């Protein structure tokens, strides 16, 4: 089967940490794939530990069929003479096809990679010519020979079983030479997410001027020694264990996030804020009926709220949270702090005996404490309030979630205030919640989601917070 070239969208989500890069997975929209090409500048105190943690986590996921991962050491300094002849022949064969189909020693015609490699090499050459005037044919040929040799020696694990839908990640440290940098760009053209660890030195202004990669700052520039990546070691550590069946009431861990009082700021009332490009309005059942729903009718909305069991690296259930069906194609909205505690997840849905397991985190934002995971099932999403009129204190609400693992409990209360916590507007409400409610739905009386439960205060009586609908609408745009 011949693999066709896919167009790319770069760095769609803002990434600000090594962990953020490890967890992000670019989606696909038709024949276009989202990829990430980033440079982490400098190093912080946890740099080496964060890289080791990423090695362990992504290798574990790979061992369980959850994507492809490789962190390389230094690039080969030279190519053996006999290898030069092999890849020179590959270059000449590419030229004979009008630079359409290209193969390597390890990826021959039977691999079906010809069109994909050929197009990626051509686009990489365009970038090479852009930064260098008057490149001769021999210089170009030598560059392609290097590109193909590095493909087989450094990136074969990502390409041998190439799947555009898979999460493929490639990490390299200290990439400052032009051809090495362009090779990393070439990998992104093949659908591979690339992170360059520029802890001591970064690329020069000429390469940066090509605007091929994004950056985030970790700390000051300094030398940091990283142990060589040992895939075998991490595979042994993460060898899959039998996964226990999810109990009806899994033990919950403390997923609540009390915020320090010094960051609270009262906001007496809230104005509508849909903004340009927000999700198209979806009417709640109550609006369609022209009336507010009864509590019994609102309780039926629990069919679109799920319980999420969190599994650790050994497969054991380590906690639970809640989630809201947000898109028909399996998309579930929850809290980032819920998703972050699991290596993978088991999702339970009312009136469905199947337990849906997934490790797909499609999108997350630590600042807003929101995340989207995905299961393989068609869902009935809840509508999100579009802000036709402002929310007010005293307004009735219903909260649905799985507190302490008690599947889809329904409670009622009122909006008791509006708070700004770390520059995020939140709804304070009185409907009772407990650990495990995080990620659940806060509904208005029309059955529309006005908030996602995110935290509570153990020291207070029914003092609970939810991320508001304005942020939700922006965050889930595109998943409808």
C-alpha positions as CSV (number, residue, x, y, z in Angstrom):
1,X,0.0,0.0,0.0
2,X,1.4,3.4,-1.1
3,X,1.2,6.1,1.6
4,X,0.3,9.5,0.3
5,X,1.8,12.7,1.6
6,X,-0.3,14.6,4.2
7,X,-0.4,18.4,4.6
8,X,0.7,19.6,8.0
9,X,-0.4,22.3,10.5
10,X,2.3,23.2,12.9
11,X,2.2,23.8,16.7
12,X,-1.6,24.3,16.9
13,X,-1.6,24.2,20.7
14,X,0.8,26.2,22.8
15,X,3.3,23.9,24.6
16,X,5.4,25.3,27.5
17,X,7.0,22.2,29.1
18,X,8.6,18.8,28.3
19,X,5.6,17.1,29.9
20,X,3.3,19.1,27.6
21,X,5.1,17.9,24.6
22,X,5.0,14.3,25.9
23,X,1.2,14.3,26.3
24,X,0.1,16.3,23.2
25,X,-1.2,14.3,20.3
26,X,-1.8,16.0,17.0
27,X,-5.2,15.3,15.4
28,X,-6.1,14.8,11.8
29,X,-8.6,16.7,9.7
30,X,-9.0,15.0,6.3
31,X,-5.6,14.9,4.6
32,X,-4.0,17.4,7.1
33,X,-2.2,16.3,10.2
34,X,-1.3,18.5,13.2
35,X,2.4,18.2,14.1
36,X,4.7,19.8,16.6
37,X,8.2,21.0,16.0
38,X,9.6,22.7,19.1
39,X,12.8,23.8,20.7
40,X,13.1,23.8,24.5
41,X,15.6,26.5,25.4
42,X,17.8,26.3,28.4
43,X,17.2,24.0,31.4
44,X,15.5,24.1,34.8
45,X,16.3,22.2,38.0
46,X,14.0,19.3,37.0
47,X,15.3,19.0,33.4
48,X,17.1,15.7,33.5
49,X,14.4,14.2,35.7
50,X,11.6,15.4,33.3
51,X,13.4,13.8,30.3
52,X,13.8,10.5,32.2
53,X,10.2,10.6,33.1
54,X,9.2,11.2,29.5
55,X,11.4,8.3,28.4
56,X,9.8,6.0,30.9
57,X,6.2,7.1,30.2
58,X,6.3,7.2,26.4
59,X,8.2,3.9,26.2
60,X,5.6,2.4,28.4
61,X,2.9,3.6,26.2
62,X,4.7,2.3,23.1
63,X,5.0,-1.1,24.7
64,X,1.2,-1.1,25.1
65,X,0.6,0.0,21.5
66,X,0.1,3.6,22.4
67,X,2.4,5.3,19.8
68,X,6.1,5.4,18.8
69,X,8.9,7.2,20.7
70,X,12.6,7.6,20.2
71,X,15.2,9.9,21.8
72,X,18.5,9.9,19.9
73,X,22.0,10.5,20.9
74,X,24.6,12.5,18.8
75,X,24.1,12.3,15.0
76,X,26.7,10.1,13.2
77,X,29.8,12.2,12.3
78,X,30.4,10.4,9.0
79,X,28.9,7.8,6.7
80,X,30.9,4.6,5.8
81,X,32.0,4.7,2.2
82,X,30.0,1.7,1.2
83,X,26.9,3.3,2.7
84,X,27.5,6.4,0.7
85,X,27.3,4.4,-2.5
86,X,24.0,2.8,-1.4
87,X,22.3,6.1,-0.7
88,X,23.8,7.8,-3.7
89,X,22.0,5.1,-5.7
90,X,18.8,6.0,-3.9
91,X,19.3,9.7,-4.8
92,X,19.8,8.9,-8.4
93,X,16.7,6.6,-8.5
94,X,14.7,9.5,-7.0
95,X,15.9,11.8,-9.7
96,X,14.8,9.3,-12.4
97,X,11.2,9.4,-11.0
98,X,11.1,13.2,-11.4
99,X,11.7,13.5,-7.6
100,X,8.4,11.9,-6.8
101,X,9.2,8.6,-5.2
102,X,12.2,8.0,-2.9
103,X,13.3,4.9,-1.1
104,X,16.1,4.0,1.4
105,X,17.9,0.7,2.2
106,X,15.6,0.0,5.1
107,X,12.5,1.5,3.5
108,X,12.4,-0.1,0.0
109,X,9.6,0.0,-2.5
110,X,7.7,-2.7,-0.6
111,X,7.4,-0.3,2.4
112,X,5.0,2.0,0.4
113,X,6.9,5.0,1.7
114,X,8.0,6.3,-1.7
115,X,5.7,9.2,-2.3
116,X,5.8,10.3,1.3
117,X,9.7,10.3,1.5
118,X,10.0,11.9,-1.9
119,X,7.7,14.8,-1.1
120,X,9.2,15.3,2.3
121,X,12.8,15.4,0.9
122,X,11.7,17.9,-1.8
123,X,10.2,20.2,0.8
124,X,13.3,19.9,2.9
125,X,15.5,20.8,-0.1
126,X,13.3,23.9,-0.6
127,X,14.2,25.0,3.0
128,X,17.9,24.2,2.4
129,X,18.0,26.4,-0.7
130,X,16.1,29.1,1.1
131,X,18.9,29.5,3.6
132,X,21.8,29.0,1.2
133,X,22.3,30.7,-2.1
134,X,24.0,28.9,-5.1
135,X,23.9,25.3,-3.8
136,X,25.5,23.1,-6.3
137,X,24.1,19.7,-7.4
138,X,26.9,17.9,-5.6
139,X,26.2,19.7,-2.3
140,X,22.5,18.9,-2.7
141,X,23.3,15.2,-3.5
142,X,25.5,14.9,-0.4
143,X,22.8,16.5,1.8
144,X,20.2,14.0,0.5
145,X,22.6,11.1,1.1
146,X,22.9,12.3,4.7
147,X,19.2,12.7,5.0
148,X,18.5,9.1,3.9
149,X,21.3,7.6,6.0
150,X,20.0,9.4,9.1
151,X,16.5,8.2,8.2
152,X,17.6,4.6,8.4
153,X,19.9,5.0,11.4
154,X,18.1,7.5,13.6
155,X,14.3,7.4,12.7
156,X,13.6,3.9,11.5
157,X,11.7,3.0,14.6
158,X,9.2,5.8,13.8
159,X,8.9,4.9,10.1
160,X,9.0,1.1,9.9
161,X,5.3,0.8,10.8
162,X,4.3,4.3,9.8
163,X,0.7,5.2,10.7
164,X,-0.5,8.8,10.2
165,X,-3.0,8.4,13.0
166,X,-0.3,7.3,15.5
167,X,1.5,9.5,18.0
168,X,5.1,9.5,16.8
169,X,7.7,11.5,18.8
170,X,11.4,12.1,18.2
171,X,13.7,13.9,20.7
172,X,17.2,15.2,20.1
173,X,19.6,17.2,22.2
174,X,21.9,20.1,21.1
175,X,20.9,20.4,17.4
176,X,22.6,23.5,16.1
177,X,24.1,22.3,12.7
178,X,22.1,23.3,9.7
179,X,21.7,19.9,8.1
180,X,20.9,18.2,11.4
181,X,18.2,20.8,12.0
182,X,16.7,20.4,8.6
183,X,16.7,16.6,9.1
184,X,14.5,17.2,12.1
185,X,12.2,19.4,10.0
186,X,12.1,16.6,7.4
187,X,10.8,14.2,10.1
188,X,7.9,16.6,10.9
189,X,7.0,16.4,7.2
190,X,6.6,12.7,7.7
191,X,4.1,13.3,10.5
192,X,6.5,13.0,13.5
193,X,6.5,15.4,16.4
194,X,10.0,16.6,17.1
195,X,11.4,18.3,20.3
196,X,14.9,19.7,20.3
197,X,16.5,20.0,23.7
198,X,18.6,23.2,23.3
199,X,19.7,23.4,26.9
200,X,23.2,24.8,26.2
201,X,23.1,26.4,22.7
202,X,20.4,27.1,20.1
203,X,20.3,27.4,16.3
204,X,21.7,30.6,14.7
205,X,19.6,33.5,13.5
206,X,19.7,32.3,9.8
207,X,18.0,29.0,10.7
208,X,15.6,30.6,13.1
209,X,14.6,33.0,10.3
210,X,13.2,30.0,8.4
211,X,10.4,29.9,11.0
212,X,10.2,26.1,10.9
213,X,9.9,25.5,14.7
214,X,8.5,27.1,17.8
215,X,10.2,27.6,21.1
216,X,9.5,27.6,24.8
217,X,11.9,28.6,27.6
218,X,12.8,26.2,30.4
219,X,15.5,28.2,32.1
220,X,19.0,29.6,31.7
221,X,21.3,28.0,29.1
222,X,23.7,25.5,30.6
223,X,25.2,22.1,30.0
224,X,23.1,19.2,31.3
225,X,24.2,15.5,30.9
226,X,21.4,13.1,29.9
227,X,21.8,9.4,30.1
228,X,21.5,7.7,26.7
229,X,18.0,6.5,26.0
230,X,17.7,2.8,26.7
231,X,14.4,1.5,25.2
232,X,15.0,-2.1,26.5
233,X,15.4,-0.9,30.1
234,X,12.1,1.1,30.1
235,X,10.2,-1.7,28.2
236,X,11.1,-4.1,31.0
237,X,9.9,-1.6,33.7
238,X,6.6,-1.0,31.9
239,X,5.8,-4.6,30.8
240,X,2.0,-4.7,30.8
241,X,0.3,-6.4,33.7
242,X,-3.3,-7.8,33.7
243,X,-5.7,-5.0,34.0
244,X,-8.3,-5.5,36.7
245,X,-12.0,-5.0,36.0
246,X,-13.2,-1.6,37.0
247,X,-15.1,-1.9,40.2
248,X,-18.4,-0.2,40.6
249,X,-16.9,2.1,43.3
250,X,-13.2,2.4,42.6
251,X,-11.2,4.0,45.4
252,X,-10.8,7.7,44.6
253,X,-7.7,9.8,45.0
254,X,-7.7,13.4,46.0
255,X,-8.1,15.2,42.7
256,X,-9.5,18.4,44.1
257,X,-7.4,21.6,43.8
258,X,-8.1,24.1,46.6
259,X,-6.7,27.5,45.6
260,X,-5.0,29.9,48.0
261,X,-7.4,32.6,49.3
262,X,-5.0,35.4,48.3
263,X,-5.8,34.8,44.6
264,X,-9.6,35.1,44.9
265,X,-11.3,38.2,43.5
266,X,-15.0,38.6,43.7
267,X,-16.9,39.5,40.5
268,X,-20.5,40.6,41.2
269,X,-22.0,39.7,37.8
270,X,-20.9,38.2,34.6
271,X,-21.5,39.5,31.1
272,X,-22.0,37.3,28.0
273,X,-18.7,36.5,26.2
274,X,-19.1,34.3,23.3
275,X,-16.4,35.9,21.1
276,X,-15.6,35.5,17.5
277,X,-15.2,32.0,16.3
278,X,-17.0,30.4,19.3
279,X,-18.8,27.1,18.9
280,X,-22.2,27.5,17.1
281,X,-25.1,27.7,19.4
282,X,-26.7,24.4,20.4
283,X,-30.0,24.6,22.1
284,X,-30.6,22.7,25.3
285,X,-33.7,20.6,25.6
286,X,-35.3,23.2,27.9
287,X,-34.9,25.9,25.3
288,X,-36.3,23.7,22.6
289,X,-39.4,23.1,24.8
290,X,-39.6,26.8,25.7
291,X,-39.4,26.1,29.5
292,X,-37.0,25.2,32.3
293,X,-36.7,21.5,32.9
294,X,-37.7,19.7,36.1
295,X,-35.0,18.1,38.3
296,X,-36.2,14.7,37.1
297,X,-35.7,15.8,33.5
298,X,-32.3,17.2,34.3
299,X,-31.3,14.0,36.0
300,X,-31.7,12.2,32.7
301,X,-28.8,14.3,31.4
302,X,-26.6,12.0,33.4
303,X,-26.6,9.7,30.4
304,X,-24.2,12.1,28.8
305,X,-21.8,12.3,31.8
306,X,-19.3,9.5,32.3
307,X,-17.2,8.1,35.1
308,X,-13.4,7.9,34.4
309,X,-11.3,5.3,36.2
310,X,-7.6,6.2,36.2
311,X,-5.1,3.4,35.8
312,X,-1.4,3.5,36.8
313,X,1.5,2.0,35.0
314,X,0.8,-1.4,36.4
315,X,-2.9,-1.3,35.3
316,X,-4.3,-0.9,38.7
317,X,-7.1,1.7,39.3
318,X,-5.5,4.6,41.2
319,X,-8.4,7.0,41.2
320,X,-11.6,8.3,39.5
321,X,-13.0,11.4,38.0
322,X,-15.9,12.5,35.8
323,X,-16.3,13.7,32.2
324,X,-18.8,15.3,29.8
325,X,-19.7,14.0,26.4
326,X,-18.7,17.0,24.2
327,X,-18.5,15.6,20.6
328,X,-20.3,12.7,18.9
329,X,-17.1,11.1,17.7
330,X,-16.0,9.9,21.1
331,X,-14.8,13.2,22.6
332,X,-15.1,13.6,26.4
333,X,-14.3,16.8,28.3
334,X,-12.7,16.5,31.7
335,X,-10.2,18.3,34.0
336,X,-6.5,18.3,33.1
337,X,-5.7,17.3,36.7
338,X,-7.9,14.2,36.2
339,X,-6.3,13.2,32.9
340,X,-2.8,13.9,34.3
341,X,-3.1,11.2,37.0
342,X,-3.7,8.3,34.7
343,X,-1.5,6.3,32.3
344,X,-4.7,5.2,30.6
345,X,-8.4,5.4,31.4
346,X,-11.5,3.2,31.6
347,X,-14.8,5.1,30.8
348,X,-18.2,4.0,32.0
349,X,-21.4,5.2,30.5
350,X,-24.9,4.9,31.9
351,X,-27.0,2.0,30.4
352,X,-24.0,0.6,28.7
353,X,-22.2,-2.5,30.1
354,X,-19.1,-2.0,28.0
355,X,-16.1,-0.4,29.7
356,X,-14.2,1.7,27.1
357,X,-10.4,1.9,27.6
358,X,-8.3,4.6,26.1
359,X,-5.0,6.4,26.4
360,X,-5.9,9.2,23.9
361,X,-5.5,12.7,25.4
362,X,-6.5,14.8,22.4
363,X,-6.0,18.2,24.0
364,X,-5.3,19.7,27.4
365,X,-4.6,23.0,29.0
366,X,-3.1,23.1,32.5
367,X,-3.9,26.8,33.0
368,X,-7.7,26.3,32.4
369,X,-7.6,22.8,33.9
370,X,-9.4,21.3,30.9
371,X,-8.6,18.2,28.8
372,X,-10.3,16.2,26.1
373,X,-9.9,12.4,25.9
374,X,-11.4,10.2,23.2
375,X,-13.0,6.7,23.2
376,X,-14.2,4.6,20.3
377,X,-17.9,5.1,20.5
378,X,-20.6,7.5,19.2
379,X,-21.8,9.8,21.9
380,X,-24.7,12.1,22.7
381,X,-23.0,15.3,23.7
382,X,-24.5,17.9,26.1
383,X,-25.0,21.4,24.7
384,X,-22.8,24.2,26.1
385,X,-24.4,27.5,27.1
386,X,-23.7,30.2,24.6
387,X,-24.2,33.2,26.8
388,X,-27.5,34.7,25.6
389,X,-27.9,36.4,29.0
390,X,-25.4,36.7,31.9
391,X,-25.3,34.1,34.7
392,X,-26.4,35.6,38.1
393,X,-26.0,34.8,41.8
394,X,-28.9,32.8,43.1
395,X,-29.5,31.1,39.8
396,X,-30.4,27.4,40.2
397,X,-27.9,24.8,38.9
398,X,-27.6,21.0,38.9
399,X,-24.2,19.2,39.2
400,X,-23.7,15.7,37.8
401,X,-20.6,13.6,38.5
402,X,-19.2,10.6,40.3
403,X,-18.2,11.7,43.8
404,X,-16.1,9.1,45.6
405,X,-16.8,6.7,42.7
406,X,-20.6,6.8,43.2
407,X,-21.5,6.7,39.5
408,X,-23.4,9.7,38.2
409,X,-24.7,11.3,41.3
410,X,-27.0,14.3,40.8
411,X,-27.2,17.2,43.2
412,X,-28.8,20.7,43.0
413,X,-27.8,24.1,44.3
414,X,-27.4,27.7,43.2
415,X,-24.6,29.9,41.9
416,X,-23.2,31.6,45.0
417,X,-20.7,33.8,43.3
418,X,-18.1,34.4,40.7
419,X,-14.4,34.2,41.4
420,X,-11.2,34.9,39.5
421,X,-8.6,32.3,40.4
422,X,-5.2,32.7,38.8
423,X,-6.7,34.8,36.1
424,X,-9.4,32.2,35.2
425,X,-13.0,33.2,35.7
426,X,-14.8,30.5,37.7
427,X,-18.4,29.9,38.9
428,X,-18.8,29.3,42.6
429,X,-21.8,27.0,43.3
430,X,-23.4,25.2,46.2
431,X,-24.4,21.9,44.7
432,X,-22.5,19.3,46.8
433,X,-19.5,17.6,45.2
434,X,-16.7,15.4,46.5
435,X,-13.4,13.8,45.2
436,X,-14.3,12.1,41.9
437,X,-16.7,14.9,40.9
438,X,-13.9,16.7,39.1
439,X,-14.6,16.9,35.4
440,X,-18.4,16.6,35.9
441,X,-21.1,18.9,34.5
442,X,-22.7,22.0,36.1
443,X,-26.0,22.6,34.2
444,X,-28.5,25.4,34.1
445,X,-32.2,24.6,34.2
446,X,-32.3,24.3,30.5
447,X,-29.9,21.3,30.5
448,X,-26.9,23.3,29.1
449,X,-23.4,23.0,30.5
450,X,-22.4,26.3,32.1
451,X,-19.3,24.9,33.9
452,X,-17.0,22.0,34.4
453,X,-16.5,21.1,38.1
454,X,-12.8,21.6,38.9
455,X,-12.3,22.0,42.6
456,X,-13.8,22.3,46.1
457,X,-12.7,23.5,49.5
458,X,-12.5,20.7,52.1
459,X,-12.6,23.3,54.9
460,X,-15.7,24.9,53.6
461,X,-19.4,23.8,53.3
462,X,-20.4,23.4,49.7
463,X,-17.8,26.0,48.4
464,X,-17.1,24.6,44.9
465,X,-15.8,26.0,41.7
466,X,-16.3,25.3,38.0
467,X,-14.6,26.5,34.9
468,X,-17.1,28.7,33.1
469,X,-18.8,28.2,29.7
470,X,-16.8,30.9,27.9
471,X,-13.6,29.0,28.3
472,X,-15.3,25.7,27.5
473,X,-16.7,27.0,24.2
474,X,-13.3,28.2,23.2
475,X,-11.5,25.0,24.3
476,X,-13.9,22.5,22.6
477,X,-14.1,24.4,19.3
478,X,-13.7,21.9,16.5
479,X,-14.8,18.8,18.5
480,X,-18.5,19.2,17.8
